[in-house]
Amino acid sequence: GLLGGMALGLAVVTRYPSALFVLGALGWLVGARRWRVLAFACVGGVGVALGLGLLDWLTWGTPFHSFLAYVRFNVLSGEAAAAFGASPPEFYAQPLLRAVPLWAWAAVPLSLASLLRWRTLSLPLTCAAVYTAVLLATPHKEERFLYPALVLGLLAAASQLATALMSIQRPGLRGVLTFSALWLGFVRTGGFPSQDLRRDQFRAIVQATRGDATGLLIVNEGLWGSGGFFYIGRNIPWRTCDWPRDAAFQASMRDPTFNRAVTFEGRALPELQAAGFRVARQVGRETILTRD
């Protein structure tokens, strides 16, 4: 319970929407009457929460400032929907159908049978259901928001399916069905996520910032999709821009610290070369440029 509470607390620190999993897990423990585990989980979670409050106090001057700002922007106001758009609940229907592997659908009737027999739901499924319900009610929707619920839902489905397979008495049938389930797990679900993840950009940024790189300009990419220091792995300045006319592009051309550039689909290539950059290599659709 203590370790579980700490893990849930750290999950919230890592990504604030994980607070929904905390609520789902605590509700599940109450429903299961696991009072001892509930108490220890609360102690572990409160310890992590106090650490977050202290960190925000030292960083922002107010305890839990970042968490409260997140809740206020995304939940209590319409600012997120106004800034990034709103969608109806059925927005998630197609992504769910594309993302869930074929074998997992067999676990749906198994889960219902387990619910009727034992009057209880699995913990991962409960957390996934709570999280998905809130996603459906939240105006701003994106496919990537589904990922945590998919992981937990598939975890619950895998255990149900494994239990059902192991209960089959005939070895031949059990082997065939088990092999079929494993094979279906490798069948790639097309179209999820529907956005271009630009894997080549990740590789290009990593390669461009090795060696004597002192600054990086990423062209034809916004701030939200760039990866930043997580991709770079070094404490060097970096900027993003869309077009050569952007202030970030102009400032980087004048600053000799920026001796590396990565451009998607060759955008602004002549302007970069005019500023002294030369093509170093091609990584998929990304071009890496360097200058002395």
Secondary structure, DSSP 8 states (H G I E B T S, - for coil): -HHHHHHHHHHHHH-GGGHHHHHHHHHHHHHTT-HHHHHHHHHHHHHHHHHHHHHHHHHHSSTTHHHHHHHIIIIISSHHHHHH----GGGGHHHHHHHS-GGGGGHHHHHHHHHHHHS---HHHHHHHHHHHHHHHSSS--GGGGHHHHHHHHHHHHHHHHHHHHT---HHHHHHHHHHHHHHHTS--TTSS-S---HHHHHHHHHHTSTT---EEEES--GGGS-THHHH-S---EEEESSTTSHHHHHHHH-TT--EEEEETTTTHHHHHHTT-EEEEEETTEEEEE--
